[in-house]
Amino acid sequence: MSFATLLTSELIAIGPPWRTFTSTIDGLVDLMVAANMLPAIRREDVRQAVTLREAEGSTPVSEIAIGVPHARVGGL
């Protein structure tokens, strides 16, 4: 399944209130839980995985001022 088919309006945050790295990751993971794209029980696993992945190197798309934080999480 391609990334584009999974990207729905519920998962896009335009002008979110998040101002820190941690609150942004939490907010994005919460969007996934609210959209039933992620079981709530996996919230912390995903948050930790994304935090560790982003510590290796940030994943912004500077040309269009967006971020694409991501990680591989077993079982998802």
C-alpha positions in Angstrom: 0.0 0.0 0.0 1.5 3.4 -0.9 1.9 6.3 1.4 -0.4 8.5 -0.7 -3.3 6.1 -0.2 -2.9 6.3 3.5 -2.7 10.1 3.7 -6.2 11.4 4.5 -7.4 14.8 5.7 -7.6 13.5 9.3 -3.9 12.9 9.2 -2.8 16.3 8.0 -2.1 19.1 10.5 -2.0 22.6 9.0 -0.9 25.2 11.5 -1.0 22.9 14.5 -0.4 24.3 18.0 2.6 22.1 18.6 5.8 24.1 19.2 8.2 21.5 20.5 9.6 18.3 19.0 7.9 16.1 21.7 4.5 17.8 21.4 4.7 17.5 17.6 5.4 13.8 17.7 2.7 13.3 20.3 0.2 15.3 18.3 0.9 13.4 15.1 0.6 10.1 16.8 -2.6 11.2 18.4 -4.0 12.1 15.0 -3.2 8.5 13.8 -5.0 7.0 16.9 -8.0 9.3 16.4 -8.2 8.3 12.7 -8.1 4.6 13.7 -4.9 4.2 11.7 -3.0 3.2 14.9 -4.2 1.1 17.8 -4.1 3.3 21.0 -2.1 0.5 22.7 0.7 1.0 20.3 0.9 4.8 20.8 4.0 4.7 23.1 5.8 2.2 20.8 5.3 4.5 17.8 6.2 7.7 19.7 9.5 6.1 20.9 10.3 4.7 17.5 9.8 8.1 15.8 11.8 9.9 18.5 14.7 7.4 18.1 14.6 7.6 14.2 14.5 11.4 14.2 17.5 11.5 16.6 19.5 9.8 13.8 18.6 12.6 11.4 15.7 14.9 10.9 13.4 14.3 8.0 12.2 17.8 6.9 11.3 18.8 3.3 12.7 22.3 3.7 11.7 23.5 0.2 8.0 23.3 1.1 8.4 23.8 4.9 7.0 20.4 6.0 8.3 17.7 8.2 7.9 14.0 7.7 8.9 12.3 10.9 8.6 8.6 10.6 9.9 5.2 11.7 9.5 1.5 11.0 7.5 -0.2 13.7 7.2 -4.0 13.8 3.6 -5.2 13.4 2.2 -2.1 11.7 
